[in-house]
Amino acid sequence: MATFAYVGRTKSGAVRKGELVAKTRDEAVEILRKQSVVVTSLQEKAGKAAFSFSIGGGISEKDLVVFTRQFGTYVFDLTFLASNWADPQWLGGLWPIQLYGVSLPLTA
């Protein structure tokens, strides 16, 4: 729903000003016509939406660049790990892994 500011004239010629809430411009004109007002000016008011959600002041370009680089490295590392997980030679450098003092066997 939008808010429209209007200026119009009644049947008696008196100027009538106000605001009207309607879905479209045509609907606003129709509502005023039913009130016997001939519209001379009708403009949609610019303003905030009925619902607005914002946290902070936005993301700076520097933060976006840092995040993108770090995320790209993370995705690359995950891809590398996934493709080499079953390769015992590559895993040889990682194993044996100590988990709570217990050595895990070298199996993929």
C-alpha positions in Angstrom: 0.0 0.0 0.0 1.3 3.4 -1.0 0.5 6.8 0.5 -0.6 9.5 -2.0 -0.7 13.3 -1.4 -3.6 14.8 -3.3 -5.1 18.2 -4.1 -8.6 18.4 -5.6 -11.8 20.4 -5.8 -15.2 19.5 -4.4 -18.5 20.1 -6.3 -18.8 23.4 -4.5 -15.3 24.5 -5.8 -13.5 24.3 -2.5 -9.9 23.1 -2.5 -9.4 19.9 -0.7 -5.9 18.6 0.3 -4.9 15.5 2.1 -3.3 12.1 2.0 -4.8 8.8 1.0 -3.6 5.2 1.3 -4.3 3.0 -1.7 -2.7 0.1 -3.6 -2.3 2.0 -6.9 -2.7 5.5 -8.4 -5.9 4.5 -10.2 -7.4 3.2 -7.0 -6.6 6.5 -5.2 -8.3 8.4 -8.0 -11.4 6.2 -7.8 -11.6 6.6 -4.0 -11.5 10.4 -4.4 -14.0 10.3 -7.2 -16.4 8.4 -4.9 -16.0 11.3 -2.4 -16.9 13.8 -5.2 -13.4 15.2 -5.4 -12.0 16.1 -8.8 -8.3 15.4 -8.6 -6.0 18.2 -9.7 -2.7 16.8 -8.3 -1.9 13.3 -7.1 1.6 12.3 -6.1 2.9 9.2 -4.4 4.8 10.2 -1.2 8.3 9.0 -1.1 9.1 7.6 2.3 10.1 4.6 4.2 8.5 1.3 3.6 6.0 0.0 6.1 8.6 -2.6 7.2 12.2 -1.9 7.4 15.0 -4.0 8.8 18.6 -2.9 9.2 21.5 -4.0 11.3 24.5 -1.7 11.5 25.5 0.6 8.8 26.2 -1.9 6.0 29.3 -3.7 4.9 32.4 -1.8 3.9 34.2 -2.6 0.7 37.3 -3.7 2.6 35.3 -6.1 4.8 33.7 -7.6 1.6 37.1 -8.1 0.0 38.5 -9.8 3.1 35.5 -12.0 3.5 35.6 -13.0 -0.2 39.3 -13.9 -0.1 38.9 -15.9 3.1 35.8 -17.7 1.9 37.5 -18.6 -1.4 40.5 -20.1 0.5 38.1 -22.1 2.7 36.2 -23.5 -0.3 39.5 -24.3 -2.1 40.8 -26.1 1.0 37.6 -28.1 1.4 37.8 -29.1 -2.3 41.4 -30.2 -1.9 40.6 -32.2 1.2 37.6 -33.9 -0.4 39.5 -34.9 -3.5 42.5 -36.3 -1.6 40.8 -37.9 1.4 41.2 -41.4 0.0 44.8 -41.1 -1.0 46.9 -42.9 1.6 50.2 -41.2 0.6 48.7 -37.8 1.1 47.1 -38.9 4.4 50.4 -40.3 5.6 51.5 -36.8 6.6 48.4 -36.3 8.7 48.2 -39.7 10.4 48.3 -41.0 13.0 45.9 -38.5 14.5 45.7 -38.4 18.2 42.2 -38.1 19.5 42.0 -38.0 23.3 45.3 -39.8 23.5 44.2 -42.6 21.3 45.9 -43.1 17.9 43.4 -43.5 15.1 44.2 -46.1 12.4 45.1 -45.2 8.8 42.0 -46.1 7.0 40.0 -44.0 4.5 
